[in-house]
Amino acid sequence: MLFKSLEFKNAVGQKVKVVEIPVLGEDNPYKFMIHVRLQTFITSIYGEMQAKKVYSFKEYLKRVLKWRDYQEIYKADQLKNNA
């Protein structure tokens, strides 16, 4: 699975980095949900005055999603013949 990260400055001017954002294909049924959750997460971070420098989107999804949906998004692809 591929991950991306996002860096921006919050309302106070501090640099904030969001890591472990999954890259999903266009045909993935979770793509829209991830997009909306990411917007919500960034909006909540943007307004914080005492923001941390690095946030994990994966940990945020673990808290807010149903476990079944979380596993489907972050499932590890099994390699054939240990290749």
C-alpha positions in Angstrom: 0.0 0.0 0.0 1.2 3.5 -0.8 0.9 6.3 1.7 1.2 10.1 1.2 1.8 12.9 3.6 0.6 16.5 3.7 2.3 19.6 5.1 0.6 22.9 5.8 0.6 25.8 8.2 -2.2 26.1 10.7 -4.0 29.3 11.8 -1.2 30.3 14.2 1.5 29.7 11.5 3.0 26.5 12.8 4.0 23.9 10.3 1.9 20.7 10.7 2.4 17.4 8.9 -0.2 14.7 8.4 1.3 11.3 7.6 0.1 7.8 6.7 -2.7 9.0 4.3 -3.6 5.9 2.1 -3.6 6.2 -1.6 -6.6 4.4 -3.0 -7.5 3.7 -6.6 -10.4 5.4 -8.4 -12.6 2.3 -8.3 -12.1 1.8 -4.5 -15.4 2.2 -2.6 -13.6 3.8 0.4 -12.1 6.7 -1.7 -14.9 9.2 -1.0 -15.0 8.3 2.7 -11.3 8.8 3.1 -11.5 12.1 1.2 -14.2 13.4 3.5 -12.5 12.1 6.7 -9.2 13.8 5.6 -11.0 17.1 5.1 -12.6 16.9 8.5 -9.3 15.9 10.2 -7.4 18.8 8.6 -10.2 21.3 9.6 -10.0 20.2 13.2 -6.2 20.5 13.2 -6.2 23.9 11.5 -8.1 25.6 14.3 -5.9 24.2 17.2 -3.7 26.7 18.9 -1.4 24.2 20.5 -1.0 21.8 17.6 1.5 19.0 17.5 3.9 19.0 14.7 3.1 15.5 13.2 -0.3 13.8 13.1 -1.1 10.3 12.0 -4.1 10.0 9.8 -4.0 6.2 10.3 -4.4 6.6 14.1 -7.3 9.1 13.5 -9.1 6.6 11.3 -8.5 3.8 13.9 -10.5 5.9 16.4 -13.4 7.1 14.2 -14.1 4.2 11.8 -15.6 0.8 12.3 -12.9 -1.8 12.7 -14.1 -3.7 9.6 -13.8 -0.6 7.4 -10.4 0.2 8.9 -9.1 -3.2 8.1 -10.3 -3.1 4.5 -8.6 0.3 4.0 -5.2 -0.7 5.5 -5.2 -4.4 4.6 -1.7 -5.7 3.7 -1.4 -7.4 0.4 0.0 -10.9 0.8 2.9 -11.7 -1.5 2.8 -14.9 -3.4 5.5 -17.4 -2.6 7.2 -14.9 -0.3 8.3 -12.8 -3.3 
